[in-house]
Each structure stands twice: as C-alpha cells, then as structure tokens.
Amino acid sequence: MPQEYRLILKHADQPGYTQDLDCYLRHGGYEALKKAFAMGPRVSPDGGTVSGPEKVRKEVLSSGLRGRGGAGFSCGLKWSFVDRKSGKPVYLICNAD
C-alpha cells in the first residue's frame, strides 16, 4: 500500500499546530505563490521576451502537474490554451468538490 504524502498539512500533527493563517504562514505557507509573483519577464535564447505568467506556466508544465479529473490532463498544457492576446479578462474556475 502506498504511503501518504502530506504537502499542505505536513505539520498538522505537530504540537502547537493550529488551523489558522498565521500558523500556515509560519510553516512556509504561500512561498510558491510569492515565488510566482516575483517571476518577472526575461529574455529567451531566441531574443524574445518571456513574461512572468508564461514562466509560471512552463514551470507547471515541466513539473508534470495533472488535473484530478478522469483524464488527468496536464495543467500546464491546459493553461497554454488560454487566449492572452485578446485583452479580455481571464477567469480561473475551480471545482472545490
């Protein structure tokens, strides 16, 4: 039987752990989000510019993160289908079932 791997709740069994935002932040919560927001544009090897959001998408693509749906579709690939050139707003919808 596979071992459970806790990522978000890995500190939940430690003494003094509470279920509030301050405790989550003390244990490194939102560090990946801070890293994503800090990713600015950079020049690619071909001379073009790669935006911060595109760098995040490529990071997610290379991580192999997949959706939890029946097909397990690649999140980074799915995000590449979003129209970013039209100037229209982009909405993220999450099924938190």
N, CA, C and O of each residue as an XYZ file, in Angstrom:
388
protein
N       0.845     -1.181      0.000
C       0.000      0.000      0.000
C       0.893      1.248      0.000
O       1.857      1.312      0.763
N       0.579      2.250     -0.856
C       1.411      3.456     -0.925
C       1.326      4.272      0.362
O       0.304      4.279      1.048
N       2.420      4.955      0.669
C       2.479      5.819      1.842
C       1.763      7.144      1.545
O       1.799      7.636      0.417
N       1.132      7.700      2.542
C       0.508      9.014      2.407
C       1.602     10.078      2.360
O       2.545     10.039      3.150
N       1.475     11.017      1.445
C       2.412     12.127      1.356
C       1.643     13.409      1.604
O       0.827     13.821      0.780
N       1.899     14.032      2.724
C       1.227     15.284      3.054
C       2.076     16.451      2.578
O       3.266     16.535      2.881
N       1.466     17.327      1.848
C       2.171     18.519      1.404
C       1.670     19.738      2.166
O       2.439     20.396      2.868
N       0.409     20.033      2.031
C      -0.145     21.217      2.684
C      -0.288     21.009      4.190
O      -0.036     21.929      4.969
N      -0.687     19.825      4.597
C      -0.919     19.552      6.022
C       0.225     18.774      6.668
O      -0.003     18.044      7.633
N       1.426     18.910      6.168
C       2.532     18.104      6.680
C       2.890     18.415      8.127
O       3.515     17.589      8.793
N       2.508     19.584      8.627
C       2.814     19.955     10.007
C       1.607     19.772     10.940
O       1.697     20.095     12.125
N       0.498     19.268     10.431
C      -0.753     19.215     11.189
C      -0.659     18.377     12.468
O      -1.396     18.641     13.418
N       0.203     17.399     12.518
C       0.319     16.548     13.706
C       1.327     17.071     14.723
O       1.495     16.464     15.780
N       1.993     18.170     14.434
C       2.998     18.703     15.352
C       2.333     19.436     16.512
O       1.281     20.050     16.340
N       2.945     19.371     17.694
C       2.392     20.097     18.844
C       2.328     21.595     18.565
O       3.261     22.165     18.000
N       1.241     22.225     18.957
C       1.085     23.662     18.778
C       0.560     24.080     17.419
O       0.356     25.268     17.170
N       0.338     23.107     16.531
C      -0.186     23.456     15.202
C      -1.643     23.869     15.342
O      -2.431     23.192     16.002
N      -1.988     24.976     14.721
C      -3.374     25.443     14.730
C      -3.856     25.591     13.299
O      -3.058     25.619     12.362
N      -5.145     25.685     13.141
C      -5.724     25.760     11.798
C      -6.020     27.200     11.397
O      -7.118     27.514     10.938
N      -5.032     28.071     11.574
C      -5.235     29.461     11.183
C      -4.151     29.890     10.197
O      -3.145     29.205     10.013
N      -4.380     31.013      9.585
C      -3.482     31.505      8.539
C      -2.098     31.837      9.093
O      -1.093     31.588      8.426
N      -2.031     32.390     10.288
C      -0.727     32.729     10.870
C       0.152     31.495     11.032
O       1.348     31.544     10.747
N      -0.432     30.386     11.488
C       0.333     29.144     11.644
C       0.791     28.632     10.279
O       1.929     28.184     10.134
N      -0.075     28.695      9.296
C       0.276     28.263      7.946
C       1.448     29.088      7.403
O       2.376     28.544      6.804
N       1.394     30.393      7.616
C       2.472     31.267      7.152
C       3.781     30.988      7.892
O       4.851     31.039      7.287
N       3.711     30.693      9.192
C       4.922     30.376      9.960
C       5.600     29.118      9.435
O       6.814     28.966      9.564
N       4.829     28.227      8.851
C       5.382     26.980      8.328
C       5.668     27.050      6.829
O       5.782     26.016      6.170
N       5.783     28.260      6.289
C       6.172     28.417      4.889
C       5.032     28.485      3.907
O       5.248     28.374      2.701
N       3.821     28.666      4.397
C       2.673     28.757      3.504
C       2.792     29.913      2.526
O       3.305     30.978      2.872
N       2.324     29.705      1.322
C       2.294     30.696      0.244
C       3.666     31.037     -0.328
O       3.783     32.001     -1.085
N       4.701     30.283      0.006
C       6.028     30.568     -0.543
C       6.058     30.392     -2.066
O       6.688     31.182     -2.770
N       5.379     29.363     -2.571
C       5.346     29.148     -4.025
C       4.596     30.287     -4.722
O       4.964     30.702     -5.821
N       3.546     30.784     -4.074
C       2.803     31.906     -4.647
C       3.668     33.163     -4.687
O       3.641     33.908     -5.667
N       4.430     33.398     -3.628
C       5.350     34.539     -3.611
C       6.379     34.405     -4.732
O       6.716     35.384     -5.398
N       6.870     33.195     -4.930
C       7.852     32.956     -5.993
C       7.233     33.244     -7.364
O       7.874     33.845     -8.227
N       5.991     32.815     -7.557
C       5.318     33.037     -8.839
C       5.121     34.526     -9.112
O       5.338     34.988    -10.232
N       4.710     35.280     -8.085
C       4.510     36.718     -8.268
C       5.822     37.445     -8.531
O       5.832     38.487     -9.188
N       6.921     36.909     -8.029
C       8.222     37.554     -8.201
C       8.851     37.273     -9.567
O       9.841     37.907     -9.930
N       8.294     36.339    -10.319
C       8.856     35.994    -11.626
C       8.551     37.098    -12.624
O       7.413     37.251    -13.068
N       9.558     37.852    -12.966
C       9.387     38.922    -13.942
C       9.741     38.437    -15.333
O      10.164     37.294    -15.505
N       9.573     39.289    -16.322
C       9.918     38.905    -17.690
C      11.420     38.698    -17.845
O      12.224     39.292    -17.127
N      11.777     37.848    -18.792
C      13.195     37.620    -19.092
C      13.348     37.455    -20.594
O      12.374     37.206    -21.305
N      14.571     37.594    -21.067
C      14.858     37.435    -22.489
C      15.150     35.959    -22.749
O      15.974     35.353    -22.065
N      14.475     35.391    -23.734
C      14.673     33.985    -24.084
C      15.903     33.845    -24.987
O      16.396     34.842    -25.515
N      16.397     32.624    -25.166
C      17.582     32.413    -26.012
C      17.429     32.916    -27.447
O      18.414     33.283    -28.087
N      16.183     32.934    -27.954
C      15.973     33.403    -29.333
C      15.815     34.923    -29.420
O      15.552     35.455    -30.498
N      15.975     35.629    -28.282
C      15.901     37.088    -28.284
C      14.535     37.640    -27.923
O      14.393     38.847    -27.732
N      13.524     36.782    -27.824
C      12.187     37.238    -27.446
C      12.078     37.416    -25.939
O      12.998     37.079    -25.195
N      10.969     37.938    -25.509
C      10.731     38.133    -24.081
C       9.721     37.113    -23.587
O       8.692     36.891    -24.225
N      10.014     36.495    -22.454
C       9.095     35.547    -21.830
C       8.537     36.226    -20.583
O       9.290     36.636    -19.699
N       7.218     36.341    -20.521
C       6.572     37.036    -19.410
C       6.601     36.194    -18.142
O       6.859     34.991    -18.188
N       6.334     36.840    -17.011
C       6.261     36.126    -15.738
C       5.210     35.029    -15.759
O       5.516     33.894    -15.391
N       3.960     35.328    -16.183
C       2.945     34.275    -16.238
C       3.339     33.104    -17.152
O       3.021     31.952    -16.858
N       4.023     33.398    -18.246
C       4.461     32.318    -19.144
C       5.530     31.460    -18.467
O       5.569     30.245    -18.662
N       6.396     32.092    -17.672
C       7.402     31.329    -16.924
C       6.727     30.414    -15.905
O       7.160     29.278    -15.711
N       5.668     30.899    -15.254
C       4.922     30.071    -14.299
C       4.297     28.894    -15.022
O       4.367     27.761    -14.547
N       3.676     29.160    -16.192
C       3.038     28.080    -16.954
C       4.057     27.020    -17.338
O       3.779     25.826    -17.234
N       5.236     27.446    -17.782
C       6.273     26.486    -18.169
C       6.762     25.681    -16.962
O       7.064     24.494    -17.087
N       6.840     26.321    -15.807
C       7.238     25.629    -14.572
C       6.203     24.556    -14.219
O       6.561     23.437    -13.854
N       4.917     24.910    -14.333
C       3.845     23.946    -14.051
C       3.885     22.815    -15.080
O       3.709     21.650    -14.723
N       4.113     23.142    -16.336
C       4.197     22.126    -17.386
C       5.342     21.158    -17.116
O       5.167     19.944    -17.215
N       6.511     21.691    -16.776
C       7.666     20.804    -16.535
C       7.538     20.008    -15.238
O       8.190     18.977    -15.074
N       6.686     20.490    -14.307
C       6.504     19.760    -13.048
C       5.702     18.477    -13.241
O       5.781     17.558    -12.426
N       4.928     18.421    -14.326
C       4.097     17.238    -14.559
C       2.772     17.274    -13.817
O       2.071     16.264    -13.759
N       2.414     18.432    -13.243
C       1.164     18.560    -12.507
C      -0.005     18.238    -13.427
O      -0.097     18.745    -14.545
N      -0.881     17.399    -12.939
C      -2.045     16.972    -13.724
C      -3.323     17.257    -12.961
O      -3.328     17.333    -11.732
N      -4.411     17.414    -13.708
C      -5.718     17.634    -13.094
C      -6.223     16.387    -12.412
O      -5.725     15.287    -12.650
N      -7.205     16.562    -11.571
C      -7.758     15.444    -10.811
C      -8.953     14.823    -11.526
O      -9.576     13.901    -11.001
N      -9.277     15.314    -12.706
C     -10.404     14.754    -13.452
C     -10.060     13.368    -13.986
O      -8.942     12.885    -13.808
N     -11.009     12.749    -14.627
C     -10.824     11.387    -15.120
C      -9.673     11.222    -16.099
O      -9.046     10.164    -16.140
N      -9.384     12.258    -16.891
C      -8.327     12.157    -17.890
C      -6.955     12.506    -17.330
O      -5.943     12.162    -17.941
N      -6.895     13.178    -16.188
C      -5.608     13.589    -15.627
C      -4.837     14.470    -16.583
O      -3.636     14.276    -16.775
N      -5.509     15.435    -17.186
C      -4.910     16.277    -18.222
C      -3.840     17.190    -17.629
O      -3.975     17.647    -16.494
N      -2.798     17.454    -18.377
C      -1.694     18.308    -17.956
C      -2.171     19.741    -17.712
O      -2.738     20.370    -18.605
N      -1.939     20.258    -16.493
C      -2.359     21.625    -16.160
C      -1.620     22.658    -17.002
O      -2.239     23.592    -17.512
N      -0.313     22.505    -17.156
C       0.458     23.462    -17.936
C       0.009     23.509    -19.383
O      -0.039     24.582    -19.985
N      -0.318     22.360    -19.946
C      -0.798     22.318    -21.325
C      -2.170     22.973    -21.431
O      -2.431     23.725    -22.370
N      -3.042     22.691    -20.476
C      -4.376     23.291    -20.485
C      -4.265     24.814    -20.388
O      -4.987     25.539    -21.073
N      -3.360     25.292    -19.535
C      -3.194     26.741    -19.384
C      -2.676     27.382    -20.661
O      -2.906     28.570    -20.883
N      -1.984     26.627    -21.507
C      -1.454     27.198    -22.749
C      -2.570     27.506    -23.749
O      -2.348     28.245    -24.709
N      -3.754     26.957    -23.541
C      -4.878     27.199    -24.442
C      -5.587     28.524    -24.161
O      -6.444     28.935    -24.944
N      -5.248     29.200    -23.061
C      -5.900     30.450    -22.692
C      -5.463     31.557    -23.647
O      -4.273     31.734    -23.905
N      -6.441     32.300    -24.170
C      -6.168     33.404    -25.096
C      -5.676     34.607    -24.299
O      -6.454     35.245    -23.589
N      -4.399     34.915    -24.415
C      -3.826     36.038    -23.674
C      -3.660     37.276    -24.553
O      -3.327     38.347    -24.044
N      -3.880     37.154    -25.827
C      -3.616     38.264    -26.746
C      -4.842     39.131    -27.010
O      -4.702     40.246    -27.513
N      -6.025     38.654    -26.688
C      -7.240     39.407    -26.991
C      -7.438     40.600    -26.063
O      -8.160     41.535    -26.407
N      -6.805     40.578    -24.890
C      -7.001     41.647    -23.926
C      -8.227     41.453    -23.052
O      -8.490     42.255    -22.156
N      -8.971     40.394    -23.310
C     -10.153     40.109    -22.493
C      -9.714     39.538    -21.147
O      -8.642     38.942    -21.046
N     -10.539     39.718    -20.114
C     -10.180     39.156    -18.800
C     -10.126     37.627    -18.855
O     -10.832     36.993    -19.639
N      -9.284     37.060    -18.015
C      -9.170     35.614    -17.882
C      -9.666     35.236    -16.503
O      -9.251     35.831    -15.509
N     -10.553     34.250    -16.431
C     -11.120     33.807    -15.162
C     -10.688     32.379    -14.886
O     -10.688     31.535    -15.781
N     -10.321     32.116    -13.647
C      -9.970     30.767    -13.216
C     -11.127     30.235    -12.400
O     -11.540     30.855    -11.421
N     -11.649     29.092    -12.799
C     -12.778     28.476    -12.101
C     -12.284     27.171    -11.507
O     -11.729     26.327    -12.212
N     -12.488     27.010    -10.213
C     -12.042     25.806     -9.524
C     -13.235     25.054     -8.981
O     -14.119     25.642     -8.359
N     -13.261     23.765     -9.214
C     -14.281     22.913     -8.613
C     -13.680     22.407     -7.307
O     -12.798     21.549     -7.305
N     -14.162     22.941     -6.218
C     -13.611     22.600     -4.899
C     -14.429     21.491     -4.247
O     -14.626     21.498     -3.032
N     -14.894     20.563     -5.024
C     -15.717     19.467     -4.520
C     -14.897     18.562     -3.635
O     -15.416     17.576     -3.112
